[in-house]
Amino acid sequence: MSPSASSSRRELEELVTAFCDAFNRDDLEAVMGYFAEDALYETFDGHQARGKAAIRAACEPRRSVTHPALSHCS
């Protein structure tokens, strides 16, 4: 693997780790910072949410009910 490829991989791993950390802390504002306005988010059960408003709405129920199956990236 070239140095630039390993740097890119490391940066991607750090990005995914930071996203998962925010998600698992229920920090919705931090989570939303990772999405573009036209992003597509697919939940573990196959539901698709397109755009920040829909993604935020899909994440809101998780904040009101703690459910171990919804914790990601552990």
WOQUIBEL-V106051 format. One record per residue. N is the residue number from 1. RES is the residue in one small letter. OMEGA is omega in degrees with one decimal (none if undefined). Layout:
[[N | RES | OMEGA] [N | RES | OMEGA]]
This chain:
[[1 | m | -179.3] [2 | s | 179.3] [3 | p | -179.4] [4 | s | 177.9] [5 | a | 179.6] [6 | s | 176.1] [7 | s | 179.3] [8 | s | 178.9] [9 | r | 179.7] [10 | r | 178.5] [11 | e | 178.3] [12 | l | 178.2] [13 | e | 178.6] [14 | e | 178.4] [15 | l | 179.8] [16 | v | 178.6] [17 | t | 179.8] [18 | a | 177.3] [19 | f | -178.2] [20 | c | 177.8] [21 | d | 178.1] [22 | a | -179.8] [23 | f | -177.5] [24 | n | 174.9] [25 | r | -174.9] [26 | d | 177.4] [27 | d | -173.4] [28 | l | 179.6] [29 | e | 177.9] [30 | a | 178.4] [31 | v | -176.7] [32 | m | 178.1] [33 | g | 179.5] [34 | y | -175.0] [35 | f | 171.0] [36 | a | -179.4] [37 | e | -176.7] [38 | d | -176.8] [39 | a | 173.7] [40 | l | -179.9] [41 | y | 178.5] [42 | e | -178.6] [43 | t | -178.1] [44 | f | -179.2] [45 | d | 174.4] [46 | g | 177.4] [47 | h | 178.0] [48 | q | 175.2] [49 | a | -178.2] [50 | r | -180.0] [51 | g | -174.6] [52 | k | -178.1] [53 | a | -179.8] [54 | a | 178.8] [55 | i | 177.7] [56 | r | 179.9] [57 | a | 179.1] [58 | a | -178.7] [59 | c | -176.9] [60 | e | -178.9] [61 | p | 179.2] [62 | r | -177.9] [63 | r | -176.3] [64 | s | -179.3] [65 | v | 177.4] [66 | t | -177.5] [67 | h | -176.6] [68 | p | -178.8] [69 | a | -177.9] [70 | l | 176.6] [71 | s | -175.1] [72 | h | 169.0] [73 | c | -179.3] [74 | s | none]]
